[in-house]
Amino acid sequence: MDMSDRRVRAGGDVHRTLRNMGERGLLQRFSALLMARPKTWSFERPNSPEAGARYAMEQREAVLRAMRMYAPDTTIVFDVDFGHTDPQLVLPYGGTVHVDGPARRITVTY
């Protein structure tokens, strides 16, 4: 698989997942979407810094495209350090997340 195939798949996978959630009415149920910072490098995908930046941009564009279509009023916060990031914040199940867009603050209670 060449680099262009990987880029299309990355943005396509993200868009497809969000589209599927949107088609089921799930995205409209949330007032905010927190997207982790994309993992742009791995031993299986040793991207250059430029390729990693393109990969992250294509994922971001895929999120924006899906959210415009299915939940245009939802606040989106990109590049949060959870998931497969380093450093990594752990978000246990069962907590509450409050997103204050104007203050640019995220509060997690659990």
Secondary structure by P-SEA (a helix, b strand, c coil): ccaaaaaaaaaaaaaaaaaaaaaacccccccbbbbcccccccccccccaaaaaaaaaaaaaaaaaaaacccccbbbbccccccccccbbbbbccbbbbbbccccbbbbcc
